Amino acid sequence: MNYETNFLTNYGLHNYVSFSRTGGEKVFSIDGSENPKMIEHARHLISEMCGDAPRIVIN
């Protein structure tokens, strides 16, 4: 597993956040049907842990 996948698993985000790499760009996709507080929590953790400006998408 790569760093991002381990990060999602370790922080319990893997149930509603997925990760992909497209053309060198890191993209985290958050399930939009999740509770808004959990979406904000995930966005904050991703921003803090993956500081090199990943793209975060709400589906």
C-alpha positions as CSV (number, residue, x, y, z in Angstrom):
1,M,0.0,0.0,0.0
2,N,1.1,3.5,-0.7
3,Y,1.3,6.4,1.8
4,E,-2.1,7.8,0.9
5,T,-3.9,4.4,1.2
6,N,-2.2,3.8,4.6
7,F,-3.2,7.3,5.7
8,L,-6.9,6.7,4.7
9,T,-6.9,3.4,6.6
10,N,-5.1,4.6,9.7
11,Y,-7.5,7.5,10.1
12,G,-10.7,5.5,9.3
13,L,-11.4,7.6,6.2
14,H,-11.2,4.6,3.8
15,N,-15.0,4.0,4.2
16,Y,-15.9,7.2,2.5
17,V,-12.8,8.6,0.9
18,S,-10.8,7.2,-2.0
19,F,-7.5,8.1,-3.5
20,S,-6.2,8.1,-7.1
21,R,-3.3,9.6,-8.9
22,T,-4.0,11.1,-12.3
23,G,-1.1,12.4,-14.4
24,G,1.0,13.0,-11.2
25,E,-1.8,14.8,-9.5
26,K,-3.1,13.4,-6.2
27,V,-6.9,13.3,-6.1
28,F,-9.0,12.4,-3.0
29,S,-12.7,11.8,-3.6
30,I,-15.1,12.1,-0.7
31,D,-18.5,10.5,-0.7
32,G,-20.9,13.5,-0.7
33,S,-23.7,11.5,1.0
34,E,-21.5,11.4,4.2
35,N,-22.4,13.7,7.2
36,P,-21.2,17.2,6.4
37,K,-19.1,17.3,9.6
38,M,-17.3,14.1,8.5
39,I,-16.6,15.6,5.1
40,E,-15.1,18.7,6.7
41,H,-13.1,16.5,9.1
42,A,-11.7,14.5,6.1
43,R,-10.8,17.6,4.2
44,H,-9.0,19.0,7.2
45,L,-7.0,15.8,7.7
46,I,-6.1,15.4,4.1
47,S,-4.9,19.0,3.9
48,E,-2.8,18.7,7.0
49,M,-1.3,15.3,6.2
50,C,-0.8,15.7,2.5
51,G,0.4,19.2,2.4
52,D,1.5,19.3,-1.3
53,A,-1.9,20.6,-2.4
54,P,-3.9,17.5,-3.3
55,R,-7.1,18.0,-5.2
56,I,-10.2,17.1,-3.0
57,V,-13.4,16.3,-4.8
58,I,-16.8,15.8,-3.2
59,N,-18.9,13.2,-5.2
